[in-house]
Amino acid sequence: MTTNTVLLLVFSLLIAGGLSFFQYYYKAKNKSKLNLFLAFLRFLSIFCLLLLLINPIITRNTLEIVKPPLALVVDNSSSISYLNADKTALKVYKELASNEALNEKFDIQSYRFDNEFQQSEKFDFKGTQSNLDAIAKDLKSINKNIIFPTIIITDGNQTSGNDYVYAFDTANKVFQIVLGDTIKQLDLKINQLNVNKYAFYKNKFPVEVFLQYSGNKNILADFSISQGKSILSKQTISFSASKKTAVINVLLPAEKLGSQVFKATITSKEKEKNSYNNTKNFAVEVIDQKTNIALVSAINHPDISALKRAIESNAQRKVTIINPKNINSLQDYGVLILYQPTAEFKTLFEENKLAGINTFIITGTHTDFPFLNQQQNSLLFKMGAQKEDYLASFNSQFNLFAIENIGFENFPPLQNPFGTVTTKGNLSVLLSSKIRNMETNSPLLAFAENQGKRTAFLLGENAWKWRLQSHVDNQSFDKFDVFIDKTIQFLASNNSKKSLVVNHESFYNSGEAIEITAQYFNKNYEFDEKAHLTISITNTKTKQSKNYDLLKSNNSYKVNLDGLAPGNYNFTVKELNSKSSYSSHFEILDFDIEKQFINPDLEKLNQLANLTQGKTYFPNQVNELVKSLLEDDSYKSIQKNNITRSPLIEWEWLLVLIAALLSAEWFVRKYNGLL
């Protein structure tokens, strides 16, 4: 409390005492005890009122010792128990967490990680993934602008996320306690298998397999790919101390339609400690035909190459670039992409009126718009000679098919002649256009459906810049290519609109995220946010069934089925109000990525220690680690002076007290006839 406040309180006492004395005692004829009591009440009420106005603040200084944090992180993935290191991990953790000297110097924070990073002091070693990259990201956000050490009790084997070696802040030391046997064992392993999700009936599809050998002996191994009891491919590979990897390329026949499951196996006469990583199951969806797409253009433009690459990123699509004068038969194609049509396209439009093939019309600065007005009834173009740049604006209410916003608003503008575009029919707009920040209320990408024929319109050229920008934003063309693929998929299908649309894969690897999404539309084909969707899943072998509700998320409903055992499953999605349903099946392949390792990744752990000025230890070196941390002078406690300011008396209580004192004075005077 300041000197001024103390003086004001003294003056308040004097003023309150003087006024109460003057009012009840100085002028009073009868100086009884009653007057003295009333004067005392008046003194208290006046003093409390002045105290309320002064509002004296009390300042308290408290000293606090803030210890530097010590992040103690335990690998909770199943690879720890598979390497028989779970008991060792628990022992090391308890030894560090209960160390009195460490607790005196550090604020020990206990965490665990598998596919997620979370604070915990309990570990079950059942995690299906190991994401060490998450440790670095989350610890940076938890302990911002603080120098602190990190101890990771792990085998160093990462199965998801980015490379953790370069993810940690080099200013903070990272110490690892290595779990598992570091003595190299003889081991043959299928390190990676690459195969397309889809293959075409009666064709052959490629399989690329990366094999890895750990050992110093010269051995011969047999590699084979089988389906059921049939061996489709077999060959012998030699390994030695100098040749520890091999790449196998095989072409397999697609002779059955539907989801086909295969098994890749590598074996030798040598005894291995871990044989689980000698096999890998994979599956391929064999489809009956390929969608042939004609990209028709009379000019050369970068858009043509970009569209071809984006469409053919899906192995089900094949694009043929054709001049409008050179098309012999439209029946060979499932979709027509008409790039900047002019009068040269007249014959093509006339033939397509009979063929009824769905079209994707793309306009630009070379388009003949009066001619285009004559050939379609969905849009009316009134365009000038001046060029204009049009930016995209995403319509979140678009519901013809499921599509996410891949950053359209940040894409470079498309170029088209300046003018007005009027919609004439029922049009679904995915992207509307704007000039700089001004909305034009005109479509940029729209879809029309008339008497079973579907048409898409992209009103602007230079879509190749969109694909390039998508790669810059995501380090991949995938998002843009999926966007184009969904557009082509809509045009390639002539199926009538369904009220219930379900998206799922035909097969999943165990341990992966298994997610099924669905959309339900009302009679006006608007997304129904009040739908009640459920899913019933049945294991075809055990006949065990499970039921789940689908939860709403943006413009779809989702269900997560993580934790299902490997096997074949039939499922049915139902909308309970309308009784609409969708039935299909999927398969979960037996694959546990955490069982692929027989040794800890000591090399990467040493790299991380070197980059962060830390060190790698083994479970029998815990005392050395503790001693190193205790002797490190870079981690010091900080003394903080916390200043808290609070009022002497809360104003609410003062008001109550003033009201009580004045009421008591009034009642006493009333009772004694002084009013």
C-alpha positions in Angstrom: 0.0 0.0 0.0 1.4 3.4 -1.0 1.9 6.4 1.4 -0.8 8.4 -0.3 -3.3 5.6 0.3 -2.4 5.4 4.0 -2.8 9.2 4.4 -6.2 9.0 2.6 -7.3 6.2 5.1 -6.2 8.4 8.1 -8.1 11.4 6.7 -11.1 9.1 6.1 -11.0 8.0 9.8 -10.8 11.7 10.9 -13.7 12.7 8.6 -15.9 9.8 9.6 -15.2 10.4 13.3 -15.7 14.2 13.0 -19.0 13.9 11.2 -20.5 11.2 13.5 -19.3 13.2 16.6 -20.8 16.4 15.2 -24.2 14.8 14.3 -24.8 12.6 17.3 -22.8 13.9 20.2 -21.7 17.5 19.8 -25.3 18.9 19.3 -27.0 16.3 21.4 -28.7 17.4 24.6 -28.8 13.9 25.9 -25.3 12.3 25.7 -26.6 8.8 26.4 -25.2 5.5 25.4 -27.8 5.3 22.7 -26.4 8.4 21.0 -22.9 7.0 21.4 -24.0 3.7 19.7 -25.7 5.6 16.8 -22.6 7.8 16.4 -20.5 4.6 16.1 -22.9 3.2 13.5 -22.7 6.5 11.5 -18.9 6.5 11.9 -18.6 3.0 10.4 -21.0 3.7 7.5 -19.2 7.0 6.5 -15.8 5.3 6.8 -16.9 2.4 4.7 -18.2 4.7 2.0 -15.0 6.6 1.9 -13.1 3.3 1.8 -15.2 2.3 -1.2 -14.2 5.5 -3.0 -10.5 5.2 -2.1 -10.4 1.4 -2.9 -7.0 0.7 -1.3 -4.9 -1.9 -3.1 -2.7 -4.4 -1.2 0.5 -5.5 -3.1 2.0 -8.9 -2.3 5.4 -10.1 -3.5 6.0 -13.8 -3.6 9.1 -15.5 -4.8 8.8 -18.7 -7.0 11.5 -21.0 -8.1 10.8 -22.2 -11.7 12.6 -25.4 -12.6 13.6 -26.1 -16.2 11.4 -28.8 -17.8 12.8 -32.3 -18.5 10.7 -34.1 -21.2 10.7 -37.8 -20.4 9.2 -39.6 -23.5 8.5 -43.3 -23.7 7.9 -45.3 -27.0 4.5 -46.9 -26.5 4.4 -48.8 -29.9 4.0 -52.5 -30.1 7.5 -52.9 -31.6 8.9 -52.4 -28.0 7.1 -55.5 -26.7 7.9 -57.4 -29.9 11.6 -56.7 -29.2 11.1 -57.9 -25.6 12.1 -54.5 -24.3 8.8 -53.5 -22.6 9.9 -54.4 -19.1 13.2 -52.7 -19.6 11.4 -49.5 -20.8 9.2 -49.4 -17.7 12.2 -50.0 -15.4 14.3 -47.2 -17.0 11.3 -44.8 -16.9 10.6 -45.5 -13.2 14.3 -45.1 -12.4 14.4 -41.7 -14.1 11.0 -40.4 -13.0 11.6 -41.2 -9.3 15.2 -39.9 -9.2 15.3 -37.4 -6.3 18.2 -35.4 -7.7 16.6 -35.0 -11.1 13.3 -34.0 -9.5 15.1 -31.4 -7.4 16.7 -29.8 -10.5 14.0 -30.4 -13.2 10.3 -30.3 -13.6 9.9 -33.8 -15.1 7.2 -34.1 -17.7 6.1 -37.6 -18.7 4.9 -38.4 -22.2 4.3 -41.4 -24.4 4.0 -41.7 -28.2 2.9 -44.1 -30.8 0.8 -42.7 -33.7 0.0 -39.8 -31.3 1.9 -37.8 -28.7 0.3 -37.4 -25.3 1.1 -36.7 -21.7 0.9 -39.9 -19.7 2.6 -41.9 -16.9 1.1 -45.3 -18.0 2.2 -47.4 -20.9 0.7 -50.5 -22.5 3.0 -50.9 -25.6 0.1 -51.5 -28.0 0.5 -48.6 -30.4 0.2 -49.5 -34.1 2.5 -46.7 -35.4 5.6 -44.9 -34.2 5.7 -41.2 -35.0 8.8 -39.6 -33.5 8.3 -36.5 -35.6 5.2 -35.7 -33.4 7.5 -35.5 -30.3 9.5 -32.6 -31.8 6.5 -30.6 -33.0 4.5 -30.9 -29.8 7.3 -30.3 -27.4 8.1 -27.1 -29.3 4.6 -25.8 -28.8 4.4 -27.0 -25.1 7.8 -25.4 -24.0 8.0 -22.3 -26.1 11.2 -20.2 -25.8 12.6 -22.5 -23.1 15.9 -24.3 -23.2 15.2 -27.9 -22.0 16.5 -31.4 -22.4 14.6 -34.4 -23.8 15.0 -38.0 -22.9 13.5 -40.5 -25.4 13.2 -44.2 -24.4 12.8 -45.8 -27.8 14.0 -48.3 -30.4 14.3 -45.4 -32.9 12.2 -47.3 -35.5 9.8 -44.8 -37.1 6.7 -46.0 -39.2 4.9 -42.7 -39.8 5.5 -39.0 -40.0 8.5 -37.0 -41.4 12.1 -37.9 -40.7 12.6 -37.1 -37.0 16.3 -36.6 -37.2 16.0 -33.1 -38.5 12.7 -32.2 -36.7 14.1 -31.4 -33.3 15.3 -28.0 -32.2 19.1 -28.1 -32.3 19.2 -25.7 -29.3 17.7 -28.3 -27.0 19.6 -31.5 -26.3 18.0 -34.8 -27.0 19.2 -37.9 -25.1 18.1 -41.4 -26.2 18.0 -44.6 -24.2 18.1 -47.4 -26.8 15.8 -50.3 -26.4 16.3 -53.7 -28.0 19.2 -55.8 -29.0 21.7 -53.8 -31.0 23.6 -57.0 -32.1 22.9 -57.4 -35.8 21.0 -60.6 -36.6 20.7 -62.4 -39.9 17.4 -61.2 -41.4 15.7 -61.2 -44.7 13.0 -58.5 -45.2 10.5 -57.3 -47.7 11.3 -53.6 -47.1 8.7 -52.1 -49.5 6.2 -53.2 -52.1 4.8 -50.9 -54.7 1.7 -51.8 -56.8 -1.1 -49.8 -58.3 -4.5 -50.0 -56.6 -6.2 -50.8 -59.9 -5.4 -53.2 -62.8 -7.4 -53.9 -65.9 -9.0 -57.2 -66.7 -7.0 -59.5 -69.1 -4.0 -57.2 -68.8 -0.8 -57.5 -66.7 0.1 -55.2 -63.9 3.6 -54.4 -62.5 4.8 -55.1 -59.0 8.0 -53.6 -57.6 9.5 -55.2 -54.5 12.5 -53.9 -52.5 14.3 -56.7 -50.6 16.8 -56.1 -47.7 19.3 -58.4 -46.1 21.0 -58.0 -42.8 24.0 -60.3 -42.2 27.6 -61.1 -43.4 27.1 -64.6 -44.8 26.6 -65.4 -48.5 23.1 -66.8 -48.9 20.6 -67.7 -51.5 16.9 -66.7 -51.0 13.8 -67.7 -52.8 11.3 -64.9 -53.6 7.8 -65.7 -54.7 4.4 -64.2 -55.3 1.3 -66.4 -54.8 -2.4 -66.1 -54.8 -4.1 -68.7 -52.7 -2.3 -72.0 -53.4 -1.1 -70.9 -56.8 2.5 -69.5 -57.2 2.4 -66.8 -59.9 6.1 -65.9 -59.9 9.3 -67.3 -58.3 13.0 -66.5 -58.5 16.2 -67.0 -56.6 18.3 -64.0 -55.3 21.8 -64.0 -53.9 22.9 -61.8 -51.0 26.3 -61.2 -49.4 28.1 -58.8 -47.1 28.5 -56.4 -50.0 25.1 -57.0 -51.7 22.4 -56.4 -49.1 19.5 -55.1 -51.2 17.7 -56.2 -54.3 14.9 -54.8 -56.4 12.5 -57.2 -58.1 10.1 -56.2 -60.9 7.3 -58.7 -61.8 4.4 -58.5 -64.2 1.3 -60.4 -62.9 -1.8 -61.3 -64.9 -5.2 -59.8 -63.9 -7.4 -62.7 -64.8 -10.3 -62.2 -62.2 -12.5 -59.2 -61.6 -12.8 -57.6 -58.3 -10.5 -57.3 -55.3 -7.6 -59.8 -55.6 -5.2 -60.6 -52.7 -1.7 -61.7 -53.3 1.2 -62.7 -51.0 4.9 -61.9 -51.5 7.3 -64.1 -49.6 11.1 -64.4 -49.3 12.7 -67.4 -47.6 16.1 -69.1 -47.2 17.6 -72.1 -45.4 19.1 -69.8 -42.8 17.3 -69.5 -39.4 15.9 -66.0 -38.7 14.9 -64.4 -35.5 12.1 -62.5 -37.1 10.2 -64.2 -39.9 7.2 -61.9 -39.8 8.8 -59.4 -42.1 9.4 -62.2 -44.7 5.9 -61.9 -46.1 3.7 -59.0 -47.2 0.2 -59.2 -48.4 -1.1 -56.8 -51.1 -4.3 -56.4 -53.0 -5.3 -55.1 -56.4 -8.8 -54.1 -57.6 -9.2 -55.6 -61.1 -11.7 -53.5 -63.2 -13.3 -54.4 -66.4 -12.4 -51.5 -68.6 -10.6 -48.2 -69.0 -12.2 -44.8 -69.6 -11.0 -43.4 -72.9 -11.1 -39.6 -73.0 -10.7 -37.5 -76.1 -9.1 -34.1 -75.5 -10.0 -32.2 -78.6 -8.2 -29.0 -79.5 -7.3 -27.0 -82.6 -4.5 -25.1 -80.8 -1.4 -25.9 -78.8 -1.5 -24.8 -75.2 0.2 -25.8 -71.8 -3.3 -26.6 -70.5 -3.5 -29.6 -72.7 -0.4 -31.3 -71.3 -1.4 -30.4 -67.7 -4.9 -31.9 -68.2 -3.5 -35.1 -69.7 -1.1 -35.6 -66.9 -3.7 -34.9 -64.2 -6.3 -37.2 -65.7 -3.8 -40.1 -66.4 -2.6 -39.9 -62.8 -5.5 -42.3 -62.3 -4.6 -45.5 -64.1 -8.3 -46.0 -65.1 -8.1 -43.1 -67.5 -6.5 -42.8 -70.9 -6.4 -39.4 -72.7 -6.0 -39.1 -76.5 -5.2 -35.6 -77.9 -7.0 -35.1 -81.2 -7.6 -32.3 -83.7 -11.3 -31.7 -84.2 -11.0 -32.5 -87.9 -9.4 -35.9 -87.3 -12.0 -37.7 -85.1 -13.3 -40.8 -86.9 -15.6 -42.3 -84.3 -17.0 -40.9 -81.1 -18.0 -44.3 -79.8 -14.4 -45.0 -78.8 -14.6 -42.4 -76.1 -16.4 -42.1 -72.8 -15.8 -38.3 -72.3 -15.1 -35.5 -74.7 -12.9 -32.5 -73.5 -13.5 -29.7 -75.9 -10.7 -27.2 -75.4 -11.6 -23.7 -76.7 -14.1 -24.8 -79.3 -14.4 -22.8 -82.6 -16.3 -23.3 -85.8 -13.9 -26.2 -86.6 -15.8 -28.2 -83.9 -19.1 -27.9 -85.8 -19.1 -31.5 -87.1 -18.0 -32.8 -83.8 -20.9 -31.1 -82.0 -23.4 -32.4 -84.6 -22.1 -36.0 -84.2 -22.2 -35.8 -80.5 -25.9 -34.8 -80.5 -26.5 -38.4 -81.7 -23.8 -40.1 -79.7 -24.8 -38.3 -76.4 -21.3 -38.4 -74.9 -20.7 -36.2 -71.8 -18.5 -33.2 -72.5 -16.1 -30.9 -70.6 -16.0 -27.5 -72.4 -13.1 -25.2 -71.6 -13.1 -21.7 -72.9 -10.4 -19.1 -73.2 -9.1 -16.2 -75.4 -9.3 -18.4 -78.6 -12.9 -19.5 -78.1 -15.6 -18.7 -80.7 -18.4 -17.7 -78.2 -21.1 -16.9 -80.8 -20.6 -20.5 -82.2 -20.6 -21.9 -78.6 -23.9 -20.2 -77.9 -25.4 -22.1 -80.8 -24.2 -25.5 -79.7 -25.4 -25.6 -76.0 -28.3 -24.3 -74.0 -26.8 -24.0 -70.5 -24.9 -20.7 -70.7 -25.3 -17.6 -72.8 -22.0 -15.7 -73.5 -21.8 -12.0 -74.3 -18.1 -11.5 -74.5 -15.9 -8.6 -75.7 -12.5 -8.5 -77.3 -10.7 -7.4 -74.1 -9.0 -10.1 -72.0 -9.6 -10.3 -68.2 -8.2 -12.3 -65.3 -10.7 -14.2 -63.2 -10.0 -15.5 -59.7 -11.9 -18.5 -58.2 -14.3 -18.5 -55.3 -15.2 -21.9 -53.8 -18.9 -22.8 -53.2 -19.1 -24.9 -50.1 -22.8 -25.8 -50.8 -21.9 -27.7 -54.0 -23.2 -31.2 -53.6 -23.1 -33.1 -57.0 -20.1 -35.0 -55.6 -17.8 -34.8 -52.7 -15.0 -32.3 -53.3 -12.8 -30.4 -50.9 -11.5 -26.9 -51.2 -7.8 -27.4 -52.3 -7.0 -23.7 -52.0 -8.8 -22.4 -55.1 -8.9 -18.8 -53.8 -5.1 -18.8 -53.7 -4.7 -20.1 -57.3 -3.5 -17.8 -60.1 -6.3 -16.3 -62.2 -7.7 -17.9 -65.3 -7.9 -15.8 -68.5 -11.0 -15.3 -70.5 -12.5 -12.5 -72.6 -14.3 -9.8 -70.5 -18.1 -10.0 -70.7 -21.2 -11.4 -69.1 -22.1 -15.1 -68.7 -25.8 -15.8 -68.1 -27.1 -19.2 -66.9 -30.1 -20.5 -68.9 -30.7 -23.8 -67.3 -30.3 -25.7 -64.0 -26.6 -25.3 -63.3 -24.6 -26.5 -60.3 -21.7 -24.1 -59.6 -18.5 -25.4 -57.9 -16.4 -22.3 -58.5 -17.7 -18.8 -59.1 -15.6 -16.0 -60.6 -14.4 -12.7 -59.3 -12.3 -9.9 -60.7 -9.7 -8.9 -58.1 -11.9 -8.7 -55.0 -15.2 -8.1 -56.8 -17.7 -10.9 -57.3 -19.0 -11.2 -60.8 -22.0 -13.5 -59.9 -20.9 -15.7 -62.9 -19.7 -19.3 -62.8 -16.1 -20.2 -63.3 -16.6 -24.0 -63.1 -20.1 -25.3 -63.3 -21.9 -28.6 -64.2 -25.2 -29.1 -66.0 -27.3 -32.2 -66.5 -30.0 -32.3 -69.1 -32.0 -35.4 -70.2 -29.3 -37.7 -68.9 -26.4 -35.9 -70.6 -23.8 -34.2 -68.4 -21.7 -31.2 -69.3 -19.0 -29.3 -67.4 -17.8 -25.8 -68.1 -14.4 -24.3 -67.1 -14.5 -20.6 -68.2 -10.9 -19.7 -68.5 -7.5 -20.9 -69.8 -4.2 -21.4 -67.9 -5.4 -24.3 -65.6 -1.8 -25.5 -65.9 -0.9 -22.7 -63.4 -3.4 -24.1 -60.9 -1.7 -27.5 -61.1 1.7 -25.9 -60.6 0.5 -23.8 -57.7 -1.0 -26.8 -56.0 2.4 -28.5 -56.2 4.0 -25.5 -54.7 1.5 -25.5 -51.8 1.5 -29.2 -51.1 4.8 -30.5 -52.6 2.7 -32.8 -54.7 0.3 -32.7 -57.7 -2.1 -35.1 -55.9 -4.7 -32.7 -54.7 -5.2 -31.0 -58.1 -5.1 -34.4 -59.9 -7.8 -35.7 -57.5 -9.9 -32.6 -58.2 -9.7 -33.2 -62.0 -10.3 -36.9 -61.6 -13.5 -36.3 -59.7 -14.7 -34.0 -62.4 -13.9 -36.7 -65.0 -15.5 -39.3 -62.9 -18.7 -37.3 -62.7 -18.7 -37.0 -66.5 -17.8 -40.6 -67.1 -20.8 -41.8 -65.2 -24.4 -41.6 -66.5 -25.9 -43.0 -63.3 -28.9 -41.2 -62.0 -28.6 -39.3 -58.8 -28.6 -41.4 -55.7 -29.9 -40.1 -52.4 -27.2 -42.1 -50.4 -23.6 -42.0 -51.7 -20.9 -44.0 -49.8 -17.2 -43.7 -50.4 -14.8 -46.5 -49.2 -11.8 -48.5 -50.3 -11.9 -52.2 -51.3 -9.1 -53.1 -48.9 -7.1 -51.6 -46.0 -3.9 -52.6 -44.2 -4.4 -53.4 -40.6 -3.1 -50.6 -38.4 -4.1 -48.0 -41.0 -6.9 -45.5 -40.5 -10.1 -47.1 -41.8 -12.6 -44.4 -42.6 -15.9 -44.7 -44.5 -17.7 -41.5 -45.6 -21.2 -41.0 -46.8 -23.5 -38.3 -48.1 -27.3 -38.3 -47.9 -29.4 -36.0 -50.2 -33.1 -35.1 -49.9 -35.6 -35.0 -52.7 -34.3 -31.7 -54.0 -30.8 -33.3 -54.0 -29.6 -31.0 -51.2 -27.3 -32.3 -48.6 -29.4 -33.4 -45.6 -27.8 -32.2 -42.3 -30.5 -34.0 -40.3 -30.0 -37.5 -41.7 -29.4 -40.3 -39.3 -26.9 -42.7 -40.8 -25.8 -46.0 -39.3 -23.4 -48.8 -40.4 -23.6 -52.5 -39.7 -20.3 -54.4 -40.2 -20.1 -58.2 -40.3 -17.0 -60.4 -40.4 -17.7 -63.0 -43.0 -15.7 -65.7 -41.2 -16.7 -65.2 -37.5 -20.2 -63.7 -38.3 -19.6 -61.2 -35.6 -21.4 -57.9 -36.2 -20.9 -54.4 -35.0 -23.0 -51.3 -35.4 -21.9 -47.6 -35.4 -23.4 -44.2 -36.0 -21.9 -42.0 -38.7 -21.0 -38.5 -37.4 -21.6 -35.4 -39.4 -18.4 -33.5 -40.7 -18.8 -30.6 -43.0 -20.6 -31.9 -46.1 -20.4 -35.6 -45.3 -20.9 -38.2 -42.6 -17.9 -40.3 -41.3 -17.2 -43.3 -39.3 -13.8 -44.5 -38.1 -13.4 -48.3 -37.9 -9.8 -48.5 -36.5 -9.1 -51.6 -34.5 -10.9 -54.2 -36.7 -9.1 -57.5 -37.0 -7.8 -58.6 -40.4 -10.4 -60.4 -42.5 -13.3 -59.9 -45.0 -16.2 -57.7 -43.9 -19.6 -57.0 -45.4 -21.3 -53.7 -44.4 -24.5 -51.9 -44.9 -25.0 -48.1 -44.5 -28.6 -47.1 -43.7 -30.5 -43.8 -43.4 -33.0 -44.6 -40.7 -35.7 -41.9 -41.7 -36.0 -42.8 -45.4 -34.8 -46.4 -45.1 -32.3 -45.9 -47.9 -29.4 -48.3 -47.8 -26.1 -49.1 -49.4 -24.3 -52.5 -49.1 -20.7 -53.5 -50.1 -17.6 -55.2 -48.7 -14.0 -54.5 -47.9 -11.0 -56.5 -46.7 -8.4 -55.8 -44.0 -5.1 -57.3 -44.9 -2.9 -58.8 -42.2 0.0 -56.4 -41.9 1.7 -55.1 -38.7 4.3 -52.6 -39.6 5.6 -52.6 -36.0 6.7 -56.2 -36.4 9.1 -55.4 -39.3 12.1 -54.7 -37.1 14.5 -56.9 -35.3 17.0 -54.2 -34.1 16.8 -50.6 -33.0 17.7 -47.9 -35.5 20.9 -47.0 -33.7 22.3 -45.1 -36.7 19.4 -42.5 -36.8 19.4 -42.1 -33.0 23.1 -41.3 -33.1 22.5 -38.8 -35.9 19.8 -37.1 -33.8 22.1 -37.0 -30.7 24.9 -35.4 -32.8 22.7 -32.7 -34.3 21.3 -31.7 -30.9 24.6 -32.0 -28.9 23.0 -34.9 -27.0 24.1 -38.4 -26.5 22.9 -42.0 -27.0 22.7 -44.3 -23.9 21.8 -47.9 -23.2 19.5 -49.1 -20.3 22.5 -50.0 -18.2 23.9 -46.4 -18.5 21.0 -44.6 -16.8 23.3 -43.4 -13.9 25.7 -41.8 -16.5 22.8 -40.0 -18.1 21.6 -38.7 -14.7 25.1 -37.5 -13.8 25.4 -35.7 -17.1 22.1 -33.8 -16.6 22.9 -32.9 -13.1 26.4 -31.5 -14.0 25.1 -29.6 -17.0 25.1 -25.9 -16.0 23.0 -24.8 -19.0 19.9 -25.9 -17.1 19.3 -23.6 -14.2 16.2 -22.8 -12.1 14.8 -19.3 -12.4 13.6 -17.2 -9.4 10.5 -15.3 -10.3 9.0 -12.5 -8.3 5.2 -12.7 -8.6 3.5 -9.4 -7.8 -0.2 -9.7 -7.0 -2.5 -6.7 -6.4 -5.8 -7.1 -4.7 -8.3 -4.7 -3.0 -8.2 -4.5 0.8 -11.9 -5.3 0.9 -14.0 -6.4 -2.1 -16.4 -3.7 -3.2 -19.4 -6.0 -3.1 -18.9 -6.7 0.6 -18.4 -3.0 1.3 -21.7 -2.2 -0.3 -23.4 -4.9 1.8 -21.8 -3.6 5.0 -22.8 0.0 4.3 -26.4 -1.1 3.6 -26.4 -3.1 6.8 -25.0 -0.3 8.9 -27.4 2.3 7.6 -30.3 -0.1 8.0 -29.3 -0.8 11.6 -29.1 2.9 12.4 -32.5 3.6 10.9 -34.2 0.8 12.8 -32.6 1.9 16.1 -33.7 5.4 15.6 -37.2 4.3 14.6 -37.5 2.0 17.6 -36.4 4.8 20.0 -38.7 7.4 18.4 -35.9 9.6 17.0 -37.4 9.9 13.5 
